[in-house]
Amino acid sequence: HRVDRRQRQMCIRDRVSTQSTGSDDLETQIPPKKIKEYTEAFQIFDHDADGKIDRTSLGQLMRSLGFKPTEAELNKLMSTSGASLINFETFLQLLKEPGSNLQKPNEELEIRESFRVFDKDLNGQLSTEELRHLLTTVGEKMSPEEVEVLLNEADPKGTGWIHYGAWVEEMLQQY
């Protein structure tokens, strides 16, 4: 019978958190927030809810999490696992393989680069008005209320300028 998604998530998290192999302990290598993120993503790609995914789903899963594996790397990962399907624990172990070359892109650098595109003076700052305009007109538009909350966090002193490097760093520490 099909196990409820929440129960599977708790079960996976429990199994991962009870593994204790000294310096290889997954809890110490992967922050709990990331394990939660990976668990939820894994479940989405576990189409038949059996706790395992195939090579195609592995590639899709990794790309959805921001990794950029090549086809050769995916093949190597699957051959490393020794099976045609992998479970969540094996997936986490594969992410920690020293020679896997699957470093997740530097989120902080990517976000800073995104802001830098709009930094006309290249001085590490954006005006709150420019950011307000971007957030309400480009891409997935935010409501005026959402924008106000965000701008209040980004510019708590109300200077009209956001030092996006420090703000990005602060955001990533919170989440």
C-alpha positions in Angstrom: 0.0 0.0 0.0 1.1 3.5 -0.6 2.7 5.3 2.4 1.6 8.9 3.1 4.1 11.5 1.9 4.5 13.0 5.3 5.2 9.6 6.9 7.8 8.9 4.2 9.4 12.3 4.8 9.6 11.7 8.6 10.9 8.2 8.0 13.7 9.3 5.7 14.7 12.1 8.0 14.7 9.7 11.0 16.9 7.3 9.2 19.3 10.0 8.1 19.5 11.6 11.5 20.1 8.3 13.3 23.0 7.4 11.1 26.2 8.0 13.1 29.4 7.1 11.5 31.8 9.6 13.1 33.1 12.2 10.6 30.9 10.8 7.9 27.7 11.6 9.8 25.4 13.1 7.3 23.8 15.4 9.8 27.2 17.1 10.4 28.0 17.2 6.7 24.6 18.4 5.4 22.7 21.0 7.4 19.2 19.8 8.6 17.5 22.5 6.4 19.2 21.1 3.3 18.3 17.5 4.3 14.7 18.6 4.5 14.9 20.3 1.1 16.5 17.3 -0.4 14.0 14.9 1.2 11.0 16.9 -0.2 12.6 17.1 -3.6 13.5 13.4 -3.6 9.8 12.5 -2.9 8.7 14.6 -5.8 10.8 12.5 -8.2 10.0 9.2 -6.4 7.0 8.7 -8.7 5.8 5.3 -7.4 6.5 6.2 -3.8 8.8 3.2 -3.3 11.7 5.3 -1.8 13.9 4.9 -4.9 14.5 6.8 -8.1 16.1 5.9 -11.4 18.9 7.6 -13.4 16.6 9.9 -15.3 14.9 11.0 -12.1 18.3 11.4 -10.4 19.3 13.9 -13.1 16.1 15.8 -12.9 16.3 15.8 -9.1 19.8 17.1 -9.0 19.1 19.9 -11.6 16.0 20.9 -9.6 18.3 21.4 -6.5 20.7 23.5 -8.5 23.4 20.9 -9.2 24.6 20.7 -12.8 25.7 17.1 -13.4 26.8 16.0 -16.8 25.5 12.8 -18.3 28.9 11.2 -17.7 28.7 12.2 -14.0 25.2 10.8 -13.7 26.3 7.5 -15.2 29.3 7.4 -12.8 27.0 8.1 -9.9 24.7 5.3 -10.8 27.5 2.9 -11.4 29.0 3.9 -8.0 25.7 3.1 -6.3 25.9 -0.4 -7.9 22.1 -0.4 -8.6 19.7 0.8 -11.3 17.7 2.6 -8.6 18.9 4.6 -5.6 17.3 5.4 -2.3 17.5 8.7 -0.4 20.4 7.6 1.8 22.4 6.6 -1.2 21.6 9.9 -2.9 22.9 11.8 0.1 26.1 9.7 0.2 26.6 10.4 -3.6 26.4 14.1 -2.9 29.2 13.8 -0.4 31.5 11.7 -2.6 34.9 13.5 -2.6 35.5 12.9 -6.3 32.0 13.5 -7.6 32.6 17.1 -8.8 29.0 17.9 -8.0 29.6 21.0 -6.1 26.4 23.0 -5.8 26.7 26.4 -7.4 27.7 29.1 -5.0 24.2 30.5 -4.2 25.6 33.7 -2.7 27.7 34.4 -5.8 24.8 33.7 -8.1 22.5 36.0 -6.2 25.1 38.8 -6.0 25.6 38.5 -9.8 21.9 38.8 -10.3 21.9 42.1 -8.4 25.0 43.3 -10.1 23.2 43.2 -13.4 21.0 46.1 -12.2 23.9 47.9 -10.4 24.4 50.7 -13.0 27.3 52.3 -11.0 28.9 48.9 -10.0 29.2 50.2 -6.5 27.5 47.3 -4.7 24.2 49.2 -4.2 20.8 49.4 -5.6 18.2 52.1 -5.0 15.1 50.8 -3.2 13.0 52.5 -5.9 14.8 50.6 -8.6 14.4 47.3 -6.7 10.7 48.1 -6.1 10.2 48.6 -9.8 11.9 45.4 -10.7 10.1 43.3 -8.1 6.7 44.6 -9.3 7.2 44.5 -13.0 9.7 41.8 -14.0 9.4 38.1 -13.8 7.2 36.7 -11.0 5.7 39.9 -9.8 5.4 40.6 -6.1 2.5 42.4 -4.4 3.2 45.9 -3.1 2.8 44.6 0.4 5.4 41.8 -0.2 7.8 44.4 -1.7 7.5 46.7 1.3 8.3 43.8 3.7 11.3 42.9 1.6 12.6 46.5 1.3 12.2 47.1 5.0 14.5 44.1 5.6 16.9 45.2 2.9 17.1 48.8 4.0 16.1 48.9 7.7 17.5 52.5 8.2 15.4 53.8 5.2 18.4 55.3 3.4 16.9 54.5 0.0 19.9 52.3 -0.9 20.5 48.6 -0.5 24.0 47.2 -0.1 23.1 44.0 -1.8 26.3 42.0 -0.9 25.7 42.3 2.8 21.9 41.8 2.3 22.5 38.6 0.4 24.9 37.3 3.0 22.3 38.1 5.7 19.5 36.4 3.8 21.4 33.2 3.2 22.3 33.0 6.9 18.6 33.2 7.9 17.5 30.6 5.4 
